[in-house]
Amino acid sequence: MKNLFAANGSKLNAIGTIDVDFNLNGLIIPFNAIVIENISDSCILGSDFLKATCATIDFESGIISFEDDLVQMQVQSAATKHNYLRVLSHTILPANSESIIPAKVDRHLANVEGIVEPRAPLGSLKFSVARCVVKPKGIKTVCQILNATDKPITLVRNQRIAFICKIGKEDKLTPMIDGSKTKIATIFGKQPTSSFENSKTEEPKLTKSEQEAFVADYGFDINPELTQEQ
């Protein structure tokens, strides 16, 4: 049996081996594991296991995949509390599609209105979550997500797909005029000024003589009994 060492350099006391069937989201992986005496973790997957299962760890998305992406799992961390929007349940995004999927927030954001922000530009994660305002019911909500690739994308339960920022009292939602369309924008701390409204100018009014010349040029037959307002 080969010598094993902890992260601090101390030697680990191996007392034997055991055949274990690891269940990775339904994929059963048989493996001969080494039994170590007096360690705090119930199981540690070493580099030999990761190599044997063709494991790939994506630190950007927090996903570990096995057997050439046959199975994907969320990497768990003891990091400090973050405001993440997560996948509620195992979801497959069809190729070249836009979907509304169930999602959830962390418990400290339950029933709290917030703004969903994409985690990274489209291309970095192969999908993009739409920026929007949500108010979860408990920890559950929904989000709109785009798969712009020509292949289906699998999202695993609890996978982090976006950030969510709590809306404070100083924030407000204000309609903004953009041409003939009205959009809802999130404005922090100040009232927006509509560029459309600022760009409006009054049409120049023609004098009476200019109006008469215009009528004569185009041969209009106007009833002389009409008032100026008509």
C-alpha positions as CSV (number, residue, x, y, z in Angstrom):
1,M,0.0,0.0,0.0
2,K,1.4,3.4,-1.0
3,N,2.2,6.1,1.6
4,L,-0.4,8.8,1.9
5,F,0.2,12.3,3.4
6,A,-2.2,15.0,4.6
7,A,-2.2,18.6,3.3
8,N,0.1,19.6,6.3
9,G,2.6,17.0,5.4
10,S,1.8,14.5,8.2
11,K,1.6,10.8,7.3
12,L,-1.8,9.2,7.2
13,N,-2.3,5.8,8.8
14,A,-3.8,3.5,6.2
15,I,-5.4,0.4,7.8
16,G,-6.8,-1.4,4.7
17,T,-8.8,-1.2,1.6
18,I,-12.5,-1.6,0.7
19,D,-14.5,-2.0,-2.5
20,V,-17.0,0.9,-2.6
21,D,-19.8,1.7,-5.1
22,F,-20.0,5.5,-5.5
23,N,-23.4,6.8,-6.6
24,L,-22.9,10.0,-8.7
25,N,-26.4,11.2,-9.5
26,G,-27.4,7.7,-10.5
27,L,-24.1,6.7,-12.1
28,I,-22.6,3.8,-10.1
29,I,-18.8,3.8,-10.0
30,P,-17.1,0.8,-8.4
31,F,-13.8,1.7,-6.8
32,N,-11.2,0.2,-4.4
33,A,-10.8,2.8,-1.7
34,I,-8.2,3.1,1.1
35,V,-9.4,3.2,4.7
36,I,-7.6,5.9,6.7
37,E,-7.6,6.0,10.5
38,N,-8.7,9.2,12.4
39,I,-9.6,11.6,9.6
40,S,-12.4,14.2,10.0
41,D,-14.0,13.7,6.5
42,S,-16.0,10.6,5.9
43,C,-14.7,10.3,2.3
44,I,-12.1,12.1,0.3
45,L,-11.9,11.6,-3.5
46,G,-8.3,11.6,-4.5
47,S,-6.6,12.3,-7.8
48,D,-6.6,8.6,-8.7
49,F,-10.4,8.5,-8.5
50,L,-10.8,11.8,-10.5
51,K,-8.4,10.5,-13.1
52,A,-10.2,7.1,-13.4
53,T,-13.6,8.8,-13.9
54,C,-12.3,11.4,-16.4
55,A,-13.4,14.1,-14.0
56,T,-13.3,17.8,-15.0
57,I,-13.7,20.6,-12.5
58,D,-15.0,24.0,-13.8
59,F,-14.1,26.5,-11.1
60,E,-16.0,29.3,-12.9
61,S,-19.4,27.6,-12.9
62,G,-18.7,25.5,-9.7
63,I,-19.4,22.2,-11.6
64,I,-17.6,18.9,-11.5
65,S,-18.3,16.5,-14.4
66,F,-17.5,12.7,-14.6
67,E,-17.1,10.3,-17.6
68,D,-16.8,13.0,-20.2
69,D,-19.8,15.1,-19.0
70,L,-22.0,12.1,-18.6
71,V,-22.8,13.3,-15.0
72,Q,-22.4,16.8,-13.6
73,M,-22.6,17.8,-10.0
74,Q,-22.4,21.1,-8.1
75,V,-19.2,21.5,-6.1
76,Q,-20.0,22.2,-2.5
77,S,-18.1,24.8,-0.6
78,A,-17.8,26.0,3.0
79,A,-17.3,29.6,1.7
80,T,-19.1,32.6,3.2
81,K,-22.7,33.4,2.4
82,H,-23.3,34.6,-1.2
83,N,-26.3,35.9,-3.0
84,Y,-26.7,33.3,-5.7
85,L,-29.7,32.3,-7.8
86,R,-29.6,28.5,-8.2
87,V,-31.3,25.9,-10.2
88,L,-34.2,24.4,-8.3
89,S,-34.1,20.9,-10.0
90,H,-32.3,19.0,-12.7
91,T,-33.0,20.9,-16.0
92,I,-32.1,20.5,-19.6
93,L,-32.0,23.6,-21.9
94,P,-32.8,22.7,-25.5
95,A,-30.3,23.9,-28.2
96,N,-30.9,27.4,-29.4
97,S,-33.7,28.1,-27.0
98,E,-34.9,30.6,-24.5
99,S,-36.6,29.1,-21.4
100,I,-38.3,30.0,-18.2
101,I,-37.1,27.6,-15.5
102,P,-37.7,27.2,-11.8
103,A,-35.0,28.6,-9.6
104,K,-34.3,29.3,-5.9
105,V,-32.5,31.8,-3.7
106,D,-30.5,31.2,-0.5
107,R,-32.6,31.2,2.7
108,H,-31.5,34.6,3.9
109,L,-33.1,36.0,0.7
110,A,-36.5,34.2,1.1
111,N,-39.4,36.5,0.2
112,V,-37.0,39.4,-0.5
113,E,-37.4,41.4,-3.7
114,G,-34.1,41.4,-5.7
115,I,-32.5,42.1,-9.0
116,V,-31.1,39.1,-10.9
117,E,-27.8,39.7,-12.6
118,P,-25.9,37.3,-15.0
119,R,-22.8,35.7,-13.5
120,A,-20.7,36.2,-16.7
121,P,-21.0,37.4,-20.3
122,L,-22.7,35.0,-22.7
123,G,-20.0,32.5,-23.9
124,S,-18.2,32.1,-20.6
125,L,-20.9,29.8,-19.2
126,K,-22.5,28.8,-22.5
127,F,-25.8,30.2,-21.2
128,S,-27.1,33.6,-20.0
129,V,-29.7,34.5,-17.4
130,A,-31.9,37.6,-18.2
131,R,-31.5,40.6,-15.9
132,C,-34.8,41.1,-14.1
133,V,-36.6,41.8,-10.8
134,V,-38.0,38.9,-8.8
135,K,-39.8,38.4,-5.5
136,P,-39.4,34.8,-4.4
137,K,-42.2,33.0,-2.7
138,G,-40.2,31.6,0.1
139,I,-37.0,30.6,-1.6
140,K,-38.6,29.7,-4.9
141,T,-38.8,31.8,-8.0
142,V,-38.3,31.6,-11.8
143,C,-35.8,33.0,-14.3
144,Q,-35.4,33.4,-18.0
145,I,-32.4,31.7,-19.5
146,L,-30.9,31.6,-23.0
147,N,-29.0,28.7,-24.5
148,A,-27.4,30.2,-27.7
149,T,-25.4,27.0,-28.5
150,D,-26.4,24.3,-30.9
151,K,-26.3,21.6,-28.2
152,P,-28.5,21.0,-25.1
153,I,-27.1,22.2,-21.8
154,T,-27.7,20.3,-18.6
155,L,-28.1,22.3,-15.4
156,V,-27.9,20.3,-12.1
157,R,-29.8,20.9,-8.9
158,N,-28.4,23.8,-6.8
159,Q,-26.1,25.0,-9.7
160,R,-25.3,28.7,-9.4
161,I,-26.6,30.4,-12.5
162,A,-26.8,34.1,-11.5
163,F,-26.3,36.7,-8.8
164,I,-29.2,38.3,-7.0
165,C,-29.0,41.7,-5.4
166,K,-31.4,42.8,-2.7
167,I,-33.4,46.0,-3.6
168,G,-33.0,48.6,-0.9
169,K,-35.3,51.4,0.1
170,E,-33.3,54.0,-1.9
171,D,-33.9,52.0,-5.1
172,K,-37.0,52.4,-7.2
173,L,-38.5,51.3,-10.5
174,T,-39.3,54.0,-12.9
175,P,-40.8,53.8,-16.4
176,M,-38.3,55.1,-19.0
177,I,-39.5,56.3,-22.4
178,D,-37.4,54.9,-25.4
179,G,-39.0,56.2,-28.6
180,S,-42.5,54.7,-28.8
181,K,-41.7,51.9,-26.3
182,T,-41.9,52.0,-22.5
183,K,-39.3,50.0,-20.6
184,I,-39.0,49.4,-16.9
185,A,-35.5,50.2,-15.6
186,T,-33.9,50.0,-12.3
187,I,-32.7,53.3,-11.1
188,F,-30.4,53.7,-8.1
189,G,-30.7,56.9,-6.1
190,K,-32.0,59.3,-8.8
191,Q,-34.8,59.9,-11.2
192,P,-33.9,59.2,-14.9
193,T,-34.3,61.9,-17.6
194,S,-35.8,60.6,-20.8
195,S,-33.6,61.4,-23.8
196,F,-36.8,61.0,-25.9
197,E,-38.6,63.7,-24.1
198,N,-35.6,66.0,-24.2
199,S,-35.3,65.5,-27.9
200,K,-38.9,66.6,-28.7
201,T,-39.1,69.9,-30.5
202,E,-42.2,71.8,-31.6
203,E,-43.1,71.8,-35.3
204,P,-42.7,75.3,-36.8
205,K,-46.0,77.0,-37.6
206,L,-46.7,78.5,-41.1
207,T,-47.8,82.0,-41.4
208,K,-51.1,82.8,-43.2
209,S,-49.4,83.8,-46.4
210,E,-47.3,80.7,-46.4
211,Q,-50.4,78.6,-45.9
212,E,-52.1,80.3,-48.8
213,A,-49.0,79.8,-51.0
214,F,-48.9,76.1,-50.0
215,V,-52.6,75.6,-50.9
216,A,-52.1,77.3,-54.3
217,D,-49.0,75.3,-55.2
218,Y,-50.7,72.0,-54.6
219,G,-54.1,73.0,-56.1
220,F,-56.2,72.3,-53.0
221,D,-59.8,73.3,-53.1
222,I,-60.6,74.5,-49.5
223,N,-64.1,75.6,-48.4
224,P,-63.8,79.4,-47.8
225,E,-66.4,79.1,-45.0
226,L,-64.0,77.1,-42.8
227,T,-62.6,78.9,-39.8
228,Q,-58.9,79.3,-39.1
229,E,-59.0,76.6,-36.4
230,Q,-60.7,74.1,-38.8
